[in-house]
Amino acid sequence: MEPPVMTSREITVPAWTFGALRDELANISDKHSSTTLLQKVGYRSGISASTVFKEGLNSAVLETMQSTFWTHLCGFFSCRGWGTLVVDSDHPGLGFLTSDDWAEAMTAEVDRNANCCFSTGFISGLLSEIAGSPVAVLEAKCRARGDRACEFAFGSEQVVRNLYGQLLMDADPTAT
């Protein structure tokens, strides 16, 4: 008997699955390890999802028509239940995806240490595969932490690393 053939098939799972994954991973490992694992799984999933994302788009659209690309990206996430995204790509070298209803951030209570680590990896993998070069993603704000919306910053690794350093300095009142 032949093994089943892999196809680009999708299934729907409830949004609370993310919370269950985080909780169970936290039971078997420390917070840093579970966050890293979810980001890595998200990244690999994003790479795989790029095939489905590219269906119906030719390379000219991906390269020259940014508004069509961003509309397609927002629709890709929205129709799959992730949430509604608003794109802000007006900053040189850095873009932002913002959502006030992001699925991974659904939680019963605010956790100041929460983050959408699977989504961060997923978006990075998806954008990296589409761009053909690494795209780093950082969740600068998260609804699960009590912020108004989830805000994912994306760009080159160096630009995102600089943003992360700035966010850390802004969060530390003793930093000079």
C-alpha positions as CSV (number, residue, x, y, z in Angstrom):
1,M,0.0,0.0,0.0
2,E,1.3,3.4,-1.0
3,P,1.6,6.2,1.5
4,P,-0.7,9.2,1.1
5,V,0.5,11.9,-1.2
6,M,1.1,15.4,0.4
7,T,-1.1,18.1,-1.0
8,S,-1.6,21.7,-0.1
9,R,-4.7,20.9,1.9
10,E,-6.0,23.1,4.7
11,I,-8.0,22.3,7.8
12,T,-9.7,24.6,10.3
13,V,-9.0,24.5,14.0
14,P,-10.4,26.8,16.7
15,A,-8.3,29.9,17.6
16,W,-8.0,28.7,21.2
17,T,-5.8,25.9,19.9
18,F,-2.9,28.4,20.1
19,G,-3.5,28.9,23.8
20,A,-3.7,25.2,24.4
21,L,-0.4,24.7,22.5
22,R,1.3,27.4,24.5
23,D,0.0,26.0,27.8
24,E,1.0,22.4,27.0
25,L,4.5,23.4,25.8
26,A,5.0,25.5,28.9
27,N,4.2,22.3,31.0
28,I,7.1,20.4,29.3
29,S,9.7,23.2,28.8
30,D,10.6,26.7,29.9
31,K,8.9,29.8,28.4
32,H,11.8,30.6,26.1
33,S,12.0,27.1,24.6
34,S,8.2,26.9,24.0
35,T,8.3,30.4,22.3
36,T,11.2,29.4,20.1
37,L,9.5,26.1,19.2
38,L,6.3,27.8,18.2
39,Q,8.1,30.4,16.1
40,K,10.1,27.6,14.3
41,V,6.9,25.6,13.6
42,G,5.2,28.8,12.5
43,Y,8.1,29.7,10.2
44,R,8.0,26.2,8.5
45,S,4.2,26.5,8.2
46,G,4.5,29.9,6.6
47,I,7.0,28.6,4.0
48,S,4.6,25.8,3.2
49,A,1.6,28.2,3.0
50,S,3.4,30.4,0.4
51,T,2.4,27.8,-2.3
52,V,-1.2,28.4,-1.5
53,F,-0.7,32.1,-1.2
54,K,0.9,32.4,-4.7
55,E,-2.0,30.5,-6.4
56,G,-3.6,32.9,-8.8
57,L,-0.8,35.5,-8.6
58,N,1.8,35.8,-11.3
59,S,5.3,37.0,-10.5
60,A,4.7,40.4,-12.1
61,V,1.9,41.1,-9.6
62,L,4.2,40.0,-6.7
63,E,7.0,42.2,-8.0
64,T,5.3,45.4,-9.3
65,M,1.8,45.8,-7.8
66,Q,2.3,46.3,-4.1
67,S,-1.3,47.3,-3.4
68,T,-2.6,44.1,-5.0
69,F,0.0,42.1,-3.1
70,W,-1.0,43.6,0.3
71,T,-4.7,43.2,-0.5
72,H,-4.1,39.6,-1.3
73,L,-2.1,39.1,1.8
74,C,-4.7,40.6,4.1
75,G,-7.4,38.5,2.3
76,F,-5.3,35.4,2.7
77,F,-5.3,35.7,6.5
78,S,-8.8,37.0,6.9
79,C,-10.6,34.3,4.9
80,R,-8.8,31.7,7.0
81,G,-9.9,33.2,10.3
82,W,-6.6,34.7,11.4
83,G,-8.0,38.2,11.7
84,T,-8.2,41.4,9.9
85,L,-4.9,43.0,8.9
86,V,-4.1,46.6,8.2
87,V,-0.8,47.2,6.3
88,D,1.5,50.2,6.9
89,S,4.5,50.1,4.6
90,D,5.3,53.8,4.6
91,H,8.4,53.5,6.7
92,P,11.7,53.0,4.9
93,G,12.9,49.4,5.4
94,L,10.2,48.6,7.9
95,G,6.5,47.6,7.5
96,F,3.7,46.9,10.0
97,L,0.8,44.5,10.0
98,T,-1.8,45.5,12.6
99,S,-4.9,43.6,13.7
100,D,-7.3,44.3,16.5
101,D,-8.9,40.8,16.2
102,W,-5.9,38.5,15.7
103,A,-6.8,34.9,16.4
104,E,-3.6,33.8,18.2
105,A,-4.1,36.6,20.8
106,M,-7.5,35.4,21.9
107,T,-7.3,34.7,25.6
108,A,-9.5,34.8,28.6
109,E,-7.1,36.9,30.6
110,V,-4.3,39.4,30.0
111,D,-0.8,38.0,30.3
112,R,2.0,40.6,30.3
113,N,4.4,38.0,28.9
114,A,2.1,36.7,26.1
115,N,2.9,36.9,22.4
116,C,1.8,35.5,19.1
117,C,5.0,33.5,18.5
118,F,3.5,31.1,16.0
119,S,2.1,34.0,14.0
120,T,5.4,35.8,14.1
121,G,7.2,32.7,12.7
122,F,4.4,32.1,10.2
123,I,4.5,35.6,8.8
124,S,8.3,35.5,8.6
125,G,8.3,32.2,6.7
126,L,5.6,33.3,4.3
127,L,7.1,36.7,3.5
128,S,10.6,35.2,3.3
129,E,9.6,32.6,0.8
130,I,7.7,35.1,-1.3
131,A,10.5,37.6,-1.2
132,G,13.2,35.0,-1.9
133,S,15.3,36.4,1.0
134,P,14.9,36.5,4.8
135,V,12.2,38.8,6.2
136,A,12.4,39.2,10.0
137,V,9.2,39.7,12.0
138,L,8.8,41.1,15.5
139,E,5.5,41.4,17.4
140,A,5.8,44.9,18.8
141,K,2.4,44.9,20.5
142,C,0.0,42.1,21.4
143,R,-3.7,42.1,22.4
144,A,-3.0,39.2,24.7
145,R,-0.7,41.5,26.7
146,G,-3.4,44.1,27.0
147,D,-2.4,46.2,23.9
148,R,-5.2,47.6,21.7
149,A,-4.0,45.5,18.8
150,C,-1.4,43.0,17.7
151,E,1.3,44.8,15.7
152,F,3.8,42.9,13.6
153,A,6.9,44.8,12.4
154,F,8.7,43.3,9.4
155,G,11.9,44.0,7.5
156,S,15.5,43.0,7.2
157,E,17.0,41.3,10.2
158,Q,19.1,44.3,11.1
159,V,16.3,46.8,10.9
160,V,14.0,44.6,13.0
161,R,16.8,44.0,15.5
162,N,17.3,47.8,15.8
163,L,13.6,48.2,16.4
164,Y,13.7,45.5,19.1
165,G,16.6,47.3,20.8
166,Q,14.7,50.6,20.7
167,L,11.6,48.9,22.2
168,L,13.7,47.5,25.0
169,M,15.2,50.9,25.8
170,D,11.8,52.5,25.7
171,A,10.4,49.9,28.1
172,D,13.3,50.4,30.6
173,P,12.8,53.7,32.5
174,T,16.4,53.5,33.8
175,A,17.9,53.3,30.3
176,T,19.7,56.4,29.1
